[in-house]
Amino acid sequence: MSVLIVGASLAGLSAAETLRSSGYKDEIVVVDGWDSLPSDRPPLSKQVLAGEWPPEKATQRAASHLHEWDLDLRLGLAATSIQVDPDSSGPGRVTLTDGTAVEPDGLIIATGSRPRNVTDQRIDGVHLLRNLEDSLALRDDLDATDGPVVVIGAGFIGAEVAATCRSLGRDVTLIEAAPSPLMRVFPQAIGDFVADLHRANGVDVRLGVGVAELECDPTGRISGVRMSDGSLVEAAVVVVGIGVIPNVEWLADSPLRLDNGIHCDETCLAAPGVVAAGDVASWYNPRYRRQMRVEQWEHAIQQGEYAAKRILAEMGFGDTDMQALGAFDPVPWFWSDQYDKKIQMAGFPDASDEMVLVEGSFAEGRFAVLFRRGDECSAVLGVNRPRHVMQARMKLEASLDWDGVISLFR
Amino acid sequence: MKVSVDYDLCESNAICMGIAPEVFEVRDDDLLYILDENPPEELRARVEEAIKRCPKQALSLED
């Protein structure tokens, strides 16, 4: 038997580890277009960018275990296509950038995502942040300049970079087209709290305004950002954090359904013999009764684990029992560190959900809130309240029932 | 097996508590407490899971 894992990032290597811990002893091929193992990403917008950690500290935990897992690790090789042979039962033939091909019995796709940009041009002083190289290049540019920093996009990356740049003593403007930061994940009241947090720390936060144009000096280096309202913000360095695009282009001619990532069923299965995990996977989470794609650190580990077990069941390995495995129905969890605040959320709130404060207060910057949708608790969110968030998450994993979760706090 | 925490790295994300509450507890002071430094063998899989999912790689296990 053989398993091919496309992508050596968090989800892909978590899958590799789980294949081995499940007793699978046959071939595991792992390919990745990068020449080196992708970094552990959370420190890239924080400790590494701030210069507090040496770059090598942002290494995936898996790096020190690779030798135990007996992987055929082929770095610098990306997958370019899948050809499915209708007469064979496997996932098909996966072609790599060097022209060679792999025909596995099970295929795990974990090709991740890449950052969106506001321009197709390469402009000196304009940065994206995804990999270690990006973090180090941004740090070098911050070292080499002393003018203002403009961060475009107040998602997690943008908000964390803004906080880190403030800690380095830089003037920072944070621009967000939506009415409040982090609106793709947080209800507005929490976004407003985050905006206030940045303002209290000296960031010029501009909401509800887009970017019209990037302006350069005569040498071609960035000099400012022209906003959609006509105003100009001077910039020595610009960081763009406006979300990511799942890496699925290589699958365009494959039979896989591509719709905001790789469309999978509730067991992360994309096609016979093919599963997906991490940023690239869109799957049906039966707990929330909706298709979702989650771009979070812990989620990538969890989904990689599940995908490995699922592909073993698909290949008929050992006594893997789909009945026991069940659907992949996690309560997504993530954290973000900004200034002295640790923001954590478990669950999946809608903008229309009722927010109930259960602990602390916004004013003291230390609180926990629950989000209520009908008779369910859709999410728990805490600021510097890790215990409360985790206790509620444990309840949510058992049941979303509102009464059960609120009883923790009454 | 013996569980230990590197408190220079630990940021009390409390993921470990969610996976193995018998061993890990984050209290109201936001600090992580190890309830059982030498947990019984039947908790090994979950302790290993907690180590794997710690966002700060702050946990370790000695056999």
Interface residues (C-beta under 8 A of the other chain):
Chain A: S14 E17 D40 P42 R61 W297 E298 I301 Q302 W333 W335 D337 K342 Q344 N384 P386 R387 V389 M390 R393 M394 E397
Chain B: E11 S12 N13 A14 I15 M17 G18 P21 V26 R27 D28 D30 K52 R53 P55 Q57
